[in-house]
Amino acid sequence: MLKKDLIDKVAKAAGLTKKQAADAVDGVFDSITQALKSGDSVLLTGFGKFEVRTRDARVGINPKTLERINLPATPYPAFKAGKGLKMAVK
C-alpha cells in the first residue's frame, strides 16, 4: 500500500476530503518523527511501539581497499508490533 492509498482509505473511513485526510496522515507521521528525534518512544496500544535504538560501534571493512575502518554507534528508528496487530495478521 502506498501513502496515497492510505490517504484514500482514511478519507473514506472518516468521511473527510482527500486534502483533510492527507493533512491528518502527514500530521501523524510528523508527530511520530518529532517524538523519535527528541528521544521519546511512541506507543500505540494494540498497534505497536516506535522507538530509537542504537547500533553498537563496530569494525567494518572497506570493500574496495579491504582496509578495516571503525564505524561509530548510530541511532536508528525501530518498530515493534503490538499484540493486537500480531493477532490481526495471524
C-alpha positions as CSV (number, residue, x, y, z in Angstrom):
1,M,0.0,0.0,0.0
2,L,1.3,3.4,-0.9
3,K,0.8,6.6,1.1
4,K,-1.8,7.8,-1.4
5,D,-3.7,4.6,-0.9
6,L,-3.6,5.1,2.9
7,I,-4.9,8.7,2.5
8,D,-7.8,7.4,0.3
9,K,-8.8,4.8,2.9
10,V,-8.6,7.3,5.7
11,A,-10.7,9.8,3.8
12,K,-13.3,7.2,3.1
13,A,-13.4,5.8,6.6
14,A,-13.5,9.2,8.4
15,G,-15.7,11.0,5.8
16,L,-13.0,13.5,5.1
17,T,-11.8,15.1,1.9
18,K,-8.5,13.8,0.5
19,K,-6.8,17.0,1.4
20,Q,-8.0,16.8,5.1
21,A,-7.0,13.1,5.2
22,A,-3.6,13.9,3.7
23,D,-3.1,16.6,6.4
24,A,-4.1,14.1,9.1
25,V,-1.8,11.4,7.9
26,D,1.1,13.8,7.5
27,G,0.4,15.1,11.0
28,V,0.6,11.7,12.5
29,F,3.8,10.9,10.6
30,D,5.3,14.3,11.6
31,S,4.4,13.8,15.2
32,I,6.0,10.3,15.3
33,T,9.1,11.7,13.6
34,Q,9.4,14.6,16.1
35,A,9.0,12.3,19.1
36,L,11.7,10.0,17.9
37,K,14.0,12.9,17.1
38,S,13.6,14.1,20.7
39,G,14.4,10.6,22.0
40,D,10.9,9.7,23.0
41,S,9.1,6.5,22.0
42,V,5.6,6.4,20.6
43,L,3.3,3.7,22.0
44,L,0.1,3.0,20.1
45,T,-1.7,0.5,22.3
46,G,-2.8,-2.6,20.4
47,F,-0.8,-1.5,17.3
48,G,2.9,-1.2,18.3
49,K,5.7,0.9,19.5
50,F,8.1,3.1,17.6
51,E,11.4,3.8,19.3
52,V,15.0,4.8,18.6
53,R,17.6,2.0,19.1
54,T,21.4,2.3,18.9
55,R,23.5,0.1,16.7
56,D,26.8,-0.5,18.6
57,A,30.1,0.7,17.3
58,R,31.9,-1.9,15.3
59,V,34.7,-2.5,12.9
60,G,33.8,-2.6,9.2
61,I,35.8,-3.3,6.1
62,N,36.1,-1.0,3.1
63,P,35.2,-3.4,0.2
64,K,37.4,-1.5,-2.3
65,T,40.6,-1.5,-0.2
66,L,39.8,-4.2,2.3
67,E,41.0,-1.7,4.9
68,R,39.4,-2.0,8.4
69,I,37.5,1.1,9.5
70,N,35.8,1.9,12.8
71,L,32.1,2.6,12.4
72,P,30.6,4.7,15.2
73,A,27.5,3.8,17.1
74,T,24.4,5.1,15.3
75,P,20.8,5.6,16.2
76,Y,18.1,4.1,14.0
77,P,14.3,4.0,14.2
78,A,12.6,0.7,15.0
79,F,9.1,-0.6,15.3
80,K,7.8,-3.5,17.4
81,A,4.3,-4.8,16.6
82,G,1.8,-4.9,19.4
83,K,-0.3,-7.9,20.4
84,G,-3.4,-6.6,18.5
85,L,-1.5,-6.2,15.3
86,K,0.2,-9.5,15.6
87,M,-3.2,-11.3,16.1
88,A,-4.8,-9.4,13.2
89,V,-2.2,-10.7,10.7
90,K,-2.1,-14.2,12.0
